[in-house]
Amino acid sequence: MKERPKSAFPMDVLQASVSMLADFENINDDSREANIRRAISLIAKFPTLVVAWERVRKGLPIIEPSIELGHAANFLYMLNGEKPDKEFVRDFDACLILHAEHSFNASTFAAREVASTRAHMYASIAAAVGALSGELHGGANVKVMEALQEIASVDNVERWVKAKFDSGERIMGMGHAVYKTDDPRAKILREMSKRLAAKTNTKWYDITKKLEDLVKKEVRKRKGTEIFANVDLYSASVYYAMGIPLDLNTPIFAIARVAGWTAHVIEEKFAEAQPKPMLYRPKATYVGRYCGPLGCEYVPIQKRDQ
């Protein structure tokens, strides 16, 4: 399909906004069918909006999605303006699947908690995106790639790793809050990174593999325990080999995970995993100063200890 003139307004972004606004007119329709429709719409619009912004900020014309291409292929096509390599498409599609769902991580829990209040789909997904914006949840593979660029050569890996351990700094891409063995997603991405490095004649897989091996060795030596690669370690070099700008890595996580987020919201709204919908209300225990069963004596602020 033809590109739009550079001065034209990105109509696909406008159309996405118009259709979402039209849905807001029917926002009180909270049926399962309406929520499935919204989920499909969000899954389609997330990549379109991300790519539109990438093209706009570079002063490039917006490219419409092609009806001949699938979800992953269209993202790469709209990003670069040319039909993507079939191997890249297959691998990027696998990446989206690997990142689509991962139980009750921070963003998914945020979406479900908001959905439990009977808020609508869009509010729930907005909460998930907000959780993803925090550095402890999203962006780890960006930091991995920045580390690889800093290392620059396989010969520098050992010195870099030891310096990080000596200074007590964390090495991103290693360790996971849940897995006590290799993240199963990392095993797939490791082989993908190796294959893409050979295809693109780049050094990033070799640096990453040596980094992984030396971090494991140092943890064993210094702490007498094991550490394993997580999903972010090799996804960094995979996306980089595909020519995807580094700061799109976290938006790509959202492009993939919106499928999981919306599925969780629907499951929560319609009690598909519990007897009935229920508001999330975690228990909390007060650990401050206890003043007895009659409560605390009020002290004017001017007389309080500073």
C-alpha positions, 0 to 999 in steps of 0.5 A: 500500500502507498505511503501517505504524503509527509504532511498528511495527518496519520489517518490510521491513528485518527481512525483508531481514536474515532472508533475508540471514542465511538465505543466510549458512547457504549461504555455502559455495555459491559457484556462479555461480547463487548469486552472481547470486542474491546480486547481485540481492538486494543491488541490491534491498536497498540502496535499501530500507535507505537509505530505511528509515533516512531515514524512521526518523531523521525519525520517519516510518513505514516504507513498503513498496515497491509491486509496481506500481512499478519500482526507481527509482520505488519509491525515490522513493515510499518516500522521500516517501510518495506516488507520484512524478512520472513525469518524476522517475522517468524522470530518477532511473532515468537517474541510476542507470544513469549511475552503475551502472558506471565501470570500475576506480574505487576502490570497484570495484577494492576489490571485485575485489581482495577477490573475487580472494582467493575471499572471498564476495560480501558481503565484496567489497561491504563492501570497496567500501562502505568505499572509497566512504566515503572523501572522495576517492571519494564525496561530491563532488556533496554538496560541489558542492551545498554550494558552490551554496548558498554562492554562492546567486545567479548574480550571486555566481558570478564573485566566488566562483570567483575567490576560490577560484582566488586561494586555491588551493582546488579546485572540486568537480565540475570535472576528472576523472582519466580524461576529458580532455573533458566527462564524457559522463555530465555532458552528459546530467545537464546537460540533465536539470538544466536541464529539472528547474530549469524544472519546479521553478522553481529557480535551481540550474541557472543557478548551476551553468552559470555556475560551469562556464563561469567555471571553464573560463575561469579555468583557460584564463586562468591555466593555459593549459589546459582543464578539463571538468565531471564527473558530480558537477557536475550530479547535485548539482542534479538530486537536489536538485530531486527533493527528495532530502536532501543527505546521501543523495547518497553512499548513492544512489551505492552504490544505483546502483553496487552493480549494477556492483560485483556484476557485477565480483565475478562476473566476477572470481570466474569468470574471465570476463575472464581465463584463470583466477581469480587473486589480485591481488598488486601489485608493490612496490619497497622504497625505504628504506635498503639494507644490502647482501646480508647485511642490516642490522645490528641496533641496540638501540632504546636506541642508535638515533638519535632 
